[in-house]
Amino acid sequence: MTAVKALPLPRGLDGALQSLPPHVAREIRGYFQEHARAARALATAPLQRRIAELETELSALKQQREGWVMVPKEPTQAMKDAAFFAWYGSELHELESLAFKEELAEIYTVMLAAAPPVHSKEST
């Protein structure tokens, strides 16, 4: 069991306790510590619950995103070039290359629009 750190007494209380008999001062200090811890626990309980909820949500999101990657909304030039060379295997006439890359950009946009939302059953 870990030792619980004593909370500081309110200003002036410590000095006032010195004038009391030691057993009374100990009892008042103990009473203060007990109630201060209880008040702190009550004050932080909603925050602790919210932290636990967020940790659960984060864990679920991490599991849902397995197998997913983040991509830009519009394909980059490097992505278009890679798709072109993957499809044709070699460089064609520059006009054919430009036409293909523009078509690829349209296909890419349609594919992104058809992708299921991360939270859907289809996405898992």
ROBA-848341 format. One line per field, with one value per residue (C-alpha): residue in one letter; residue number from 1; x, y, z. Coordinates in steps of 0.25 Angstrom, whole numbers, plus 5000, padded with zeros to 4 digits. Layout:
N
rest [A_...]
nr [NUM_...]
east [X_...]
north [Y_...]
up [Z_...]
! end
This chain:
124
rest [M_T_A_V_K_A_L_P_L_P_R_G_L_D_G_A_L_Q_S_L_P_P_H_V_A_R_E_I_R_G_Y_F_Q_E_H_A_R_A_A_R_A_L_A_T_A_P_L_Q_R_R_I_A_E_L_E_T_E_L_S_A_L_K_Q_Q_R_E_G_W_V_M_V_P_K_E_P_T_Q_A_M_K_D_A_A_F_F_A_W_Y_G_S_E_L_H_E_L_E_S_L_A_F_K_E_E_L_A_E_I_Y_T_V_M_L_A_A_A_P_P_V_H_S_K_E_S_T]
nr [1_2_3_4_5_6_7_8_9_10_11_12_13_14_15_16_17_18_19_20_21_22_23_24_25_26_27_28_29_30_31_32_33_34_35_36_37_38_39_40_41_42_43_44_45_46_47_48_49_50_51_52_53_54_55_56_57_58_59_60_61_62_63_64_65_66_67_68_69_70_71_72_73_74_75_76_77_78_79_80_81_82_83_84_85_86_87_88_89_90_91_92_93_94_95_96_97_98_99_100_101_102_103_104_105_106_107_108_109_110_111_112_113_114_115_116_117_118_119_120_121_122_123_124]
east [5000_5006_5006_4996_5003_4997_4990_4994_4986_4978_4986_4986_4980_4994_4998_4984_4986_4999_4992_4983_4987_4994_4984_4973_4982_4985_4970_4967_4978_4973_4959_4963_4972_4960_4950_4960_4963_4948_4946_4957_4952_4938_4943_4952_4942_4935_4949_4954_4941_4943_4957_4953_4942_4952_4962_4952_4948_4962_4965_4952_4957_4971_4964_4955_4966_4975_4977_4974_4983_4982_4983_4981_4967_4974_4985_4999_5007_5016_5003_4999_5013_5013_4999_5003_5016_5009_4998_5006_5020_5027_5026_5016_5014_5013_4999_4994_5001_4994_4981_4983_4987_4975_4966_4973_4970_4955_4955_4963_4952_4941_4948_4950_4935_4931_4940_4932_4932_4942_4931_4923_4922_4927_4940_4944]
north [5000_5014_5025_5036_5049_5059_5071_5084_5091_5104_5116_5119_5106_5100_5112_5111_5096_5098_5105_5092_5080_5070_5059_5070_5076_5062_5059_5072_5069_5055_5060_5071_5061_5051_5061_5068_5055_5052_5065_5064_5050_5056_5067_5058_5047_5052_5056_5041_5035_5044_5040_5025_5028_5034_5023_5013_5021_5023_5008_5005_5015_5008_4995_5000_5007_4994_4992_5007_5017_5032_5038_5052_5056_5059_5049_5056_5056_5045_5036_5039_5035_5023_5018_5021_5013_5002_5001_5003_4998_5008_5022_5025_5038_5050_5053_5039_5040_5053_5048_5035_5043_5052_5040_5034_5046_5045_5030_5033_5043_5034_5023_5032_5036_5021_5018_5014_5023_5018_5015_5006_4991_4990_4997_4986]
up [5000_4996_5006_5004_5004_5014_5009_5014_5025_5022_5025_5040_5044_5047_5056_5063_5066_5073_5084_5086_5094_5085_5084_5080_5070_5064_5063_5056_5046_5044_5042_5032_5024_5023_5019_5009_5002_5001_4995_4985_4981_4979_4971_4962_4960_4948_4942_4945_4939_4926_4925_4926_4915_4906_4908_4904_4891_4887_4889_4880_4870_4869_4867_4856_4848_4847_4832_4829_4824_4823_4809_4803_4797_4784_4778_4778_4765_4771_4773_4759_4753_4762_4757_4742_4743_4751_4740_4727_4732_4723_4719_4708_4699_4709_4704_4707_4721_4724_4720_4728_4741_4740_4738_4750_4758_4755_4759_4772_4776_4773_4781_4793_4792_4792_4804_4816_4829_4839_4849_4839_4840_4826_4831_4841]
! end
